Amino acid sequence: MLTLQTLKQYFMAQKPSIPKGTRDFSQQEMAQRNYIFDTIRSVFRTYGYSQIETPAMENLQTLMGKYGEEGDKLLFRILNSGDAFADVDMSRPLASQVCEKGLRYDLTVPFARFVVQHQNEISFPFKRFQIQPVWRADRPQKGRYREFYQCDVDVIGSRSQVNELELVQIVDRVFTLLDVNVLIKINNRKVLTGLAEICGFPDKVVDITVAIDKLDKIGLDAVKEEMLSKGLTPEAVAVLEPVLQLSGSTADKIARMREMMDGKSEAGMEGLRELEELFGFIDAAGIRSQVEIDLSLARGLNYYTGAIFEVKALDYQIGSICGGGRYDNLTGIFGLPDMSGVGVSFGADRIYDVLKGLDKFPEGLKSTTTLLFANMGELKYVLPIAKALREAGVAVEVYPDNTKLKKQFDYADRKAIPFISINGSEEAARGEVQIKNLSSGEQRSFAKEDTDGMIKFVF
């Protein structure tokens, strides 16, 4: 018989754990993650983008059908609360009745929903950024998680490719500040549409795109096999194969594609014109990072219609750490047509892994505390001094227990606190404050009123 005591014993016997594909982050790790978020946020703001947030869950009708068939399979659905099966109509699909909401898959679709819902409250072009978690029911592996943060930056309400240039500049600036060498790859979805047209299968553009998007992961032969399995003929695949292996300068690649598409695909020719214009802007802007046209770049999300971007770290083996593109029809799905937008998303978790792997985090991120006041039994003397320093912007801790100094020094060492202040009855009687630099060993004495002197010493 199952009793409360039996259940209690069962759960006590289970080791605490978290779901696969998720992670805990320690204090030090959060300091490092906040370094990433703060860096990205600061760059977004210098380009005139303002922050918004949207709910963790959206109505399933908002999410479904926006990411392609494979994306829909990775949506986390949320079971309705209460007695979900009380009023089930067996003549209708069960899933749609018991799961009406889902965790957001990305930040772009909720952003499009936000724009439509709040269109009378915002000014266009609308420039926004979001830094929030997203969820995907993917198979966990290195660099791929079920819960992860995205840092999205989008502008909507303008078709100018100056916006694409600005996103490239933002990517370049962020990774310059983070000291990571990256390669920015760019293609255009209209070129991919053109490829489908010149190989004779314009109705297979999604299948071709999904297959090409896997080129780096599964290789050329497997991509060809997948396209054949989707109904393309060997002759059609033979037309596409040289494009996937195209090399040379940007001008060389565009010239070769023009020869293939001229008179055969107006969409493809328009995509090539857009790429040529964008790379002209990029050359004029003086981008530090490597930027190249990659005609095999597809990006698997169905809502992209123009330029598409992907960013990879050059010195660390991991998947793309940033990506995005132009979308012309996303808000139209929600009832606001002719509202073109473009954006990129920074994968904070993968960027974290890159910085960790390359040892690029600044040393000072180990602790948020600058000065520790040791507890020598003179708390009433120390507390007003700590208060004055905190009000001046210094991160201060007061050790709560009057215990052995070794234990207090060990605490400062474990938390990498750089300064300690030890003040007993003698210091209190003289109105002095002793501060020691734990790295250099230098120690100085200050009058308790000399807050400015203390600040200069610890900074």
BELBELUR-V82320 format. One record per residue. N is the residue number from 1. RES is the residue in one small letter. PHI is phi as a letter, one per 20 degrees, with the letter a starting at -180 (999 if undefined). Layout:
BEGIN
n = {N:N}
res = {RES:RES}
phi = {PHI:PHI}
END
This chain:
BEGIN
n = {1:2:3:4:5:6:7:8:9:10:11:12:13:14:15:16:17:18:19:20:21:22:23:24:25:26:27:28:29:30:31:32:33:34:35:36:37:38:39:40:41:42:43:44:45:46:47:48:49:50:51:52:53:54:55:56:57:58:59:60:61:62:63:64:65:66:67:68:69:70:71:72:73:74:75:76:77:78:79:80:81:82:83:84:85:86:87:88:89:90:91:92:93:94:95:96:97:98:99:100:101:102:103:104:105:106:107:108:109:110:111:112:113:114:115:116:117:118:119:120:121:122:123:124:125:126:127:128:129:130:131:132:133:134:135:136:137:138:139:140:141:142:143:144:145:146:147:148:149:150:151:152:153:154:155:156:157:158:159:160:161:162:163:164:165:166:167:168:169:170:171:172:173:174:175:176:177:178:179:180:181:182:183:184:185:186:187:188:189:190:191:192:193:194:195:196:197:198:199:200:201:202:203:204:205:206:207:208:209:210:211:212:213:214:215:216:217:218:219:220:221:222:223:224:225:226:227:228:229:230:231:232:233:234:235:236:237:238:239:240:241:242:243:244:245:246:247:248:249:250:251:252:253:254:255:256:257:258:259:260:261:262:263:264:265:266:267:268:269:270:271:272:273:274:275:276:277:278:279:280:281:282:283:284:285:286:287:288:289:290:291:292:293:294:295:296:297:298:299:300:301:302:303:304:305:306:307:308:309:310:311:312:313:314:315:316:317:318:319:320:321:322:323:324:325:326:327:328:329:330:331:332:333:334:335:336:337:338:339:340:341:342:343:344:345:346:347:348:349:350:351:352:353:354:355:356:357:358:359:360:361:362:363:364:365:366:367:368:369:370:371:372:373:374:375:376:377:378:379:380:381:382:383:384:385:386:387:388:389:390:391:392:393:394:395:396:397:398:399:400:401:402:403:404:405:406:407:408:409:410:411:412:413:414:415:416:417:418:419:420:421:422:423:424:425:426:427:428:429:430:431:432:433:434:435:436:437:438:439:440:441:442:443:444:445:446:447:448:449:450:451:452:453:454:455:456:457:458:459}
res = {m:l:t:l:q:t:l:k:q:y:f:m:a:q:k:p:s:i:p:k:g:t:r:d:f:s:q:q:e:m:a:q:r:n:y:i:f:d:t:i:r:s:v:f:r:t:y:g:y:s:q:i:e:t:p:a:m:e:n:l:q:t:l:m:g:k:y:g:e:e:g:d:k:l:l:f:r:i:l:n:s:g:d:a:f:a:d:v:d:m:s:r:p:l:a:s:q:v:c:e:k:g:l:r:y:d:l:t:v:p:f:a:r:f:v:v:q:h:q:n:e:i:s:f:p:f:k:r:f:q:i:q:p:v:w:r:a:d:r:p:q:k:g:r:y:r:e:f:y:q:c:d:v:d:v:i:g:s:r:s:q:v:n:e:l:e:l:v:q:i:v:d:r:v:f:t:l:l:d:v:n:v:l:i:k:i:n:n:r:k:v:l:t:g:l:a:e:i:c:g:f:p:d:k:v:v:d:i:t:v:a:i:d:k:l:d:k:i:g:l:d:a:v:k:e:e:m:l:s:k:g:l:t:p:e:a:v:a:v:l:e:p:v:l:q:l:s:g:s:t:a:d:k:i:a:r:m:r:e:m:m:d:g:k:s:e:a:g:m:e:g:l:r:e:l:e:e:l:f:g:f:i:d:a:a:g:i:r:s:q:v:e:i:d:l:s:l:a:r:g:l:n:y:y:t:g:a:i:f:e:v:k:a:l:d:y:q:i:g:s:i:c:g:g:g:r:y:d:n:l:t:g:i:f:g:l:p:d:m:s:g:v:g:v:s:f:g:a:d:r:i:y:d:v:l:k:g:l:d:k:f:p:e:g:l:k:s:t:t:t:l:l:f:a:n:m:g:e:l:k:y:v:l:p:i:a:k:a:l:r:e:a:g:v:a:v:e:v:y:p:d:n:t:k:l:k:k:q:f:d:y:a:d:r:k:a:i:p:f:i:s:i:n:g:s:e:e:a:a:r:g:e:v:q:i:k:n:l:s:s:g:e:q:r:s:f:a:k:e:d:t:d:g:m:i:k:f:v:f}
phi = {999:e:d:f:f:f:f:f:f:f:f:f:f:e:f:g:b:c:f:g:n:c:b:e:c:f:g:f:f:f:f:f:f:f:f:f:g:f:f:f:g:f:f:g:f:f:d:n:e:d:e:c:c:c:f:f:d:c:f:g:f:f:e:f:n:d:d:n:f:f:f:g:f:e:f:e:e:d:f:g:f:m:e:f:d:f:d:f:e:f:e:d:g:f:g:f:e:d:c:d:c:b:f:f:e:b:d:f:f:g:f:f:f:f:f:f:f:d:g:e:d:c:d:d:f:d:d:c:c:c:c:b:f:c:c:b:e:e:e:f:a:g:m:c:c:e:c:b:e:d:d:e:c:c:c:c:o:b:e:f:f:f:f:f:g:f:f:f:f:f:g:f:f:g:f:f:f:e:m:c:e:c:d:e:d:c:b:c:f:f:f:f:f:f:f:f:f:f:e:n:c:f:e:d:f:f:f:f:f:f:f:f:f:e:g:f:e:d:n:f:f:f:f:f:f:f:f:f:f:e:o:f:e:g:f:f:f:f:f:f:g:f:f:f:d:f:c:o:f:g:f:f:f:f:f:f:f:f:f:f:d:g:n:d:b:f:f:f:f:f:f:f:f:f:f:f:f:f:f:f:f:f:f:f:e:m:f:f:f:f:c:b:e:c:f:e:f:c:l:f:f:f:e:f:c:c:g:c:c:b:c:c:f:e:d:b:e:a:f:f:d:a:a:r:r:e:c:d:d:f:f:f:f:e:o:c:f:l:c:e:b:b:a:c:c:e:e:f:f:f:f:g:f:f:f:f:f:e:l:d:f:f:f:f:e:f:b:e:e:e:c:d:e:f:e:d:n:d:f:f:f:f:g:f:f:f:f:f:f:f:f:e:o:e:e:c:d:d:f:f:d:e:c:g:f:g:f:f:f:f:f:f:f:f:e:l:f:f:c:c:c:d:c:d:f:f:f:f:f:e:m:d:c:e:c:d:e:f:e:e:n:f:c:c:d:c:f:f:e:e:f:f:f:f:f:f:f:e:d}
END
